[in-house]
């Protein structure tokens, strides 16, 4: 998973979480952008759900990219699945497109908590 911005800055919390429609995790939040006919999205849902169940205080939120085009455009999401790792304050710490490996998600969470 890579940093959001080349200059190392994360967007303000309001940029990353405004309009998610869900609360943040106590320690971190895994935000998944998916689409209906995306096979890797189903596998990503499973991996992120397992990690969220494994790590206390971590929440997994899935967003239908087609239903939330406003949010997709504002956050610069270009494909599904895309996963954002947010810290407890809602700042984006990492971002990855494509199906993540469980070990990579856990490592990215290490930066957020």
N, C-alpha and C positions, 0 to 999 in steps of 0.2 A: 504494500500500500504506500502511496506516495503523498507528500505534502500537497496541499491545495494550491498554494501560490509559490512561484519561483523565488520570491523574495523572503519566504519563510513566514509571512504573515498569514494569520487566519482571518476570515471575515468576522465582523462583530457578531455576537451571539444573536442579535435580532435578525441579521441576514441569514444565518444558518437555520434558525429554528422557527422563525415567524411563519405561521401557516401550516406547521406540521400536523396540527390536529391531535397531538398527543403530548403527554408530559415527558420530561427528561428523566433519565435514570438517575439514581442517587449518586453514582460514581461516573457513569458514562452512558452514551446512547449510540446504538448502531442503527443508522437510518438507511434503509434499502429502498431504492427506486426500482420498480418492476413494471413489467407489462404482461398482459394476459397470455400471450402465446410464446413466452420466453422460457424455454426449457432450463437454461442456466439459472433463471430467477427462482425456480422451484428448489433447485439444489442449494442455492444461496440462502433461501429462507430456512432450510433445514440446518445449514451450518451456523448461521447467525442465531437461530433459536437455541441450538445446543450450547453455543458459547454464552449466550445470555443466561441460560439456566445454570451454567457452570460457574460463572463469575458473579458473586454477590454485588448488587447495586447496579447491574448493567441491564438496560432495557433494549429490546429490539422493536423498531417501528418500521412497518412496510408501507410504502406509498405507491399507489397506482399512478405511474407517470402519465398515462394517457388522460386520466381524470384530473390531474394537477399540472397542466401545461404551464400555468403561470409560475408555479414554484420551480418546475424543471428549467424554464428559461432563466429565471432570476438566479438560480444556483449554477447554471451552466452545465446541466446534465445532458450528455450527448448520446448515451446508450444505456441499455439495461442488460444486466443489473449494474447499478452503480451503488456503492456503499460509502456512506460518510460516517466517520467516527467522531463523535462529539464528546467533549469533556463535560464535567458536571455543570459548568456554567453555560454550556451550549455552544462553545467555540469549536469550529471544525479543526481537528487535529490531523486527520488523514482522510484520503479519498482514494478509491480504487474502482476501476471499471472492469467488468467481467466477473466470473465466478471465483471467489476467494478461497484459499485453503484455510482450514481451521487454525493451523499454526500461525499463519500470517495475521489473521484477525486477532488472535490472542496477543501477538507481539505488538500490533497497533494499539490495542487496549492498554498495554503497558505504558505507552506514552500519554494516554488520556487520564489515567488514574494516578 
